């Protein structure tokens, strides 16, 4: 029996659910990037980065190519970059709404309590 689409989506978002993976995808939006540059930008242990890159590679969301001793990673498609941009827009709207609610609460608070 095939996996329902909602379950496949949940698994996809679970795969994205690690800060290092998100950071890697953000960095790869600028184009193919050698592992050494990812390590410099993210500042984690090489073994930890390797594990997270393996998850992204197995999922098919990134590709890797080797030239000599240099491994370069790239986004497998442009849709990933669009997903990250959409996430940024959604988060920006959510945070703006939270700020508006906070301001409303502060405005409703009596002067003496502040």
Secondary structure, DSSP 8 states (H G I E B T S, - for coil): ----HHHHHHHHHHHH-SHHHHHHHHHHTTS-EEHHHHHHHH---HHHHHHHHHHHHHHTSEEEEEETTEEEEEES-HHHHHHHHHHHHHHHHHHHHHHHHHHHHHHHS-GGG-
